[in-house]
Amino acid sequence: MKVAYYPGCVAKGACKELDLSVRLVLERLGIGVTELDTASCCGAGVMNEVKPKLNHVLNARTFSMAEKLNLDLMTICSTCYGRFKSSNQYIKQNLDAINKEIKKIKTSYNGNVKVKHFVEVLNDYGLDELNKKVKKPLRTLKPAVVYGCHLLRPHAVENNIMENVCKSLHSKPINFESKGRCCGFPILMTNRKTSLKLAGKVLTDAIDNGANCLVVSCPLCHMNYDSLQPEVEKVLGRKIKLPVLHLSQLIGLALGLTMEELGMDKHIVDCDKVYHLVHL
């Protein structure tokens, strides 16, 4: 099994530990990776509002890279996933017009690439197979899994797919209302206080329902829930201190990787209690 890997901007910048953890997990599982290291930003919904045609052309260029490798495109970012899924749908419906544009940069796209999130690649790999690789069962962990916006809207992944991955690692994912809520990141620059309140709603809902960690599918969500959690606490007037992990880091713990190997020591919210719970 092999994928064309698109890390996204944040995982190559502010949250490099997420890129690191994904690579380590895929290596342990024997899933081959070819990074699309000259691909453009997906547009993140911002470019599409201003210059939609340019956004689709740039994404077609990225898809053409994966198509030439005869591989599906995998991203670890739900924002990239949502943007790529929508863009790919549009491009396939307008192939002639898009190819006319990308012909100028000496490439073409036939519409054969499937866009997948990391969690879907794991599902394709097989959760029974993943379970066989577990070295440290996560029986003491009660993760609150957060889908956020773009794994559910407008293109939804398989129902309960993240919870099923967590269960294959022997953890006990909680059921909580906020798992499909927005993290607030899209409005962080225009309305910071409301953005932090949105993040706080998810974090406190997770704690109030018994979670001892939050598991995300998106580096942008990770930033709002982890990096800005001290600010969230000030806005809410409540201590939270809930460790935040990308799904790849949770899997990495179950595969026997250390906190340092997974970059969890780089997080703002201390992850020591999660690591100690795993190693009880």
N, C-alpha and C positions, 0 to 999 in steps of 0.2 A: 504494500500500500504506500502511495506517495502523493503528496499534495504540492501545489504551487502556493507558497506562503506569503501572505500580505500582512505584515505586522500592524500597519497603521502608524500614524505620526506620533501619537502619545507614547506608544510602547517602544518607540525608538528614541524618545526624548525624555519626558518627565517621569515615565514609569518603565524604565529599562528592565527592571527586575521581572516584569510580566513577560516580556519577550524572552528573557533568559529562562524563566521557568517553563514556558511552553516548549522551547527547544529541548530542554532536558527531559521533559515528560515524553515528547514524541520520540526522542532517541531511545528512552527506556522501553517504549512500546514497540519499537522497530518500525515506526512510520517515517518514511523518507520525506525530506523537506528540500525544496528548491525555492529560495527566497527571490521574490520579484524586486530586486534591490534598486531598480531604476524606475519603478512605478511612481505615478503621481499620487497626491492626496486624493481621497475619494470624493472630496467636496463637502462632506459632513453636513449636507443639507443647506449650508450657507451659500455656496457657489450656485447651487441649483435655483436659488431664489433670485440671483442677480444675472447669471449667465448660464441658463440651463443647457443650451446647445454646447457650449464649451465644456461644461461638466460631463455631458454624455460622451463627447469626443475623447476627453482625457481618460475616462473610464473604459471606453472601447480600446484605447491603446493598452491599458493594463490588462484587459481581458485577452487581447491578442497575444500578449506575452505568455499567459497561461495556456492558451490554445496551441501555440507553437510547441509547447512542452507536452501537449496532449494530457494535461492535468486539470483537475478541478481547482478552483481558487479557494483557499482557506484563510479566514481572518479571525483574529482573537478579539475583535472589537465589534460590539453589537451595532454601534453607530455606522461603522464601515459596512457591516453586513446589510443593514437596512438600506443604505444609500446604493450599494452595489446591486442588491436584488432589484430595486426599483429601476435603476439605470439600465441594467441588463435586459429587463423586460421591455423598456422603451426602445433600446438599441435593436433588439431582435425584431421589433415591429417596424423599424425604420432603417434596416440594414443598408440599403442602397445609399441613402442620404449620408449616413454616418461613414460608410466606407469611402465615399467621395471625399470626405474631409481627411480621414486618416491616411488616405493614399498619398497625401502631400508629405507625410512623414515616413513614406515607404513601408507601410504596414497595412494589414487588412484583418477583418474579423468575420468569421462565418456563423457566430452565434452558438458555438458548441460548448461553451464553458458553463459549468454549474458553480454558483456561489454558495459556499458553506461556512458556517461558523464552526469554531473549534469543537463545540459540544456536539454538533452533527457529525463531525469526523469521528469523534469518539463513539457515537452511536453506530456509525457504519463499521467501525473496528469491531464492535461487539462488547456489550457490557459484561457478558460472561467471561470473555477473554480478559477484559480489564480487571475483573474480580480475581482472576487467577494470578495476576501480577502483584496483588496487594501483599506487602510485607509488614505493614503496620496498620492493622484494622483501626478505623477511626470511630470506635464504638462510644467513646466519651464525648464526641463532638455532636452538637445540635446546630447545624448551620441554617441560617436563613438565606435561602437562595433568592437573588434579585435578577429578574429578567430585564428590568428597565423597559424602555420604550421600543427599541428597534428589533428585538427578537420576537416581539408580539405584534407590532404594527409597522407597516401594513401587511407584512409577510410573516406569518406566525410559524415558529418552529413546532416540532411535535409536542403535544401536551405533556407537561411534567418531565420533560427531557432532562433538565438539570437536576431535579430531585432524584430521578432514576440513576443518574451518574453517581450522585452522593450516596445513594443506598448501596450501589455496587462496591463502594469503599467501606461499607459497614457503618457509616454515620447515620444519624437520625434527623433528617431535615424537618424543620418545623413547618406547620401550615400557618401562614399569616397573610393578612389582607393586602399588605403593601408590596408584594413581590413584583407586581406589574407597574408600580408607580414610577414616575420620572424622578431621577436623582437631583434635578434642578440645574445641572450643568449648562444647558442651552441658554439660560437667562442669567448666568453668573455675572457677566460683564454689564448687563443692563439693569439688573435688579438683584443685587447681591444678597440682601436680607431675605427676600422671598426664596431665592435659590437655596440658601442655607436652611430655611424652614422646611422646604420640600425634602431635603436630605435628612433633616432631623426627624421628620414624620416617619420615614422608613426605618431609621436607626432605632428610634424609641419603640416603634411597633415590634421590631424584631426582638428587642430586649424584653418587652412586656409579654411576649409570647414564648419566652424561655430560650432564646437563641444564645449561644456562647461565641458565635462568630457570624460574620456576614460574608457571603460568597457571591461575587459579581461576575458578569460576562463581558464587561466593557472597561477599558482603561479610563475612560472619561468618568464613568460612575465611580471607579476606584479613587480617582482624585477627589471627587466631592465627598465621598464617604470616609476616606482615610486622611488625605492631606489636609482637608478643611474641617475635620471633626472637632478640633479645638475651638474653631470659630463657631461651629454649630452649637457646641456646648454653651458658649457665651450668649448666643442669640436666644436659646431655649431656657437658659438659666438652670441647666440640669447636666450632671455628669453622665457621660455615656461610656467612653473607653471600651468600645466594641471593636475587636480586631477585624480587619477587612482583608479578605484574600480573593485573588482571582481564582477561578475554577482550576486553572492549571497548578496553582500552588497547593490547593487542597489535595489534588491528585498526587502531586509530588510528595507530600507528606506520607500518603498511603503507600507510595512506592519506595519509601525508606530514605528519601532525600532530606538533607538537613535544612534548617531555617536559613542558614547562610548560603547554601547552594541555591536555594529558591529566591534569594534576595529579600526574604521577609524581615531581615534586620534593617532594611532600608525604609520600612514603613514608618509613618508618623505615630500611629497607634501601636503600642508594644504588642507583639505577637507571642511573647514568651509563654503566656498562660495557655495559648492554644497548643504550642509545642509540648509543654509539660503535660497537658491533658492526654495528648497522643501517646506519650511515653510513660504513662502511669503503670 
